[in-house]
Amino acid sequence: MTDILADRFAAIANQADGRDWRGVRRRARRTPAGRPIRPLLAAAFAGAAIAATPALAFSTSVQHLIGLNKPKHPAPLGWTRPKLIAKVTGLSFPKQKPFGLPMVTVRFTIGEAGKQPGTGITFGSYFLMHIVSRTGTPSRWVFVRASVPRGHYVAKAPIPHGGIGSIEIGGFINVPKGTSAANGTFFVPIVVPVAQN
Amino acid sequence: MDPLERLYRDRWVGFRNALAPIVGNADIAGEIVQEAFATALRARSQLRREESLPAWVWQIAYRAALRELGKPETFELPEDLMFLDPDRDCGLAAAIRTLPPQRRLVVFLRYFADFSYDEIADALGISEKTVSSTLTQARTALLNQLPTEAVG
């Protein structure tokens, strides 16, 4: 049987080549095994801080979107949720790769209102960020781990058709339950409007 | 040339393309593949069968992707495991969407990462016969979904 799908897949395969064997060798020498991968995104910093107070709420629809629609540990009642603030501290636009989508690199901080970034964020929490176009079309959610809960994060997402209207940042905050850790998660949607030039 | 370096040069793009739908971003997938090869280079002595090299590196990359997503290693593939840019072949993208996630992964490994049947079997811990039947079923399902003129 002729494999007629091969041509179809070959035609759509992303051919952008990021090979760097020397880079692999450098990593092998200096990177400890098991280190979480951190996306090494563009370092350019631009723009003034834009802040928005979050509206705390649950969102099962987002959990469904990312395949977590069957949470094993429902959020415990009575846990005092911190009032978190997201601030977008920088936007940069990496050079578009051949066959690639236009992307934006977003730097942001999350922390309790009036406190340093990182406060109120427990170990193992993680965040989701996506771009909403001016017409309301969202991009895919991008995961950002808070394994080091410093409060400063970087995420890269495709720019949806229509340009950047706002940035939506959510998160799953690990919460304690009894003596065991991380038994519940909350989703905290934070909409950060962006005035794009 | 060292077989690992040869694998890297020959298959980096394929590994990245097969991993990209899982992590949802081609750049992050590229970083994970880069890190996976670095891990493989460090742990090279642990590889028992040289012919399992592609599957071994893939498993390292796949586990790293799950860690990056904050998932346990038993994480089931997301339902929206898809091309990052479905507009480039809407028909194929729509047809792929009808496949169960595990079958989609087999298809991606075959057509994006250019894995042979035995490499897919090694990578996913299933038999070569299962790979063969899975791909046959996937092809049949896909071809039934695609427009007639596109498959002739």
Interface residues (C-beta under 8 A of the other chain):
Chain A: M1 D3 I4 L5 A6 R8 F9 A10 A11 I12 A13 N14 Q15 A16 D17 G18 R19 D20 W21 G23 V24 R25 R27 A28 T31 A33 R35 P36 I37 R38 P39 L40 L41 L65 I66 G67 F99 G100 L101 M103 G124 Y126 R140 W141 V142 F143 R145 K156 A157
Chain B: E5 Y8 R9 W12 V13 G14 R16 N17 A20 V23 G24 N25 A26 D27 I28 G30 E31 I32 Q34 E35 F37 A38 T39 L41 R42 A43 A64 R67 E68 L69 G70 E76 L77 P78 E79 D80 F83 L84 D85 R88 D89 L92 Y111 F112 R139 L142 L143 L146 A150 V151
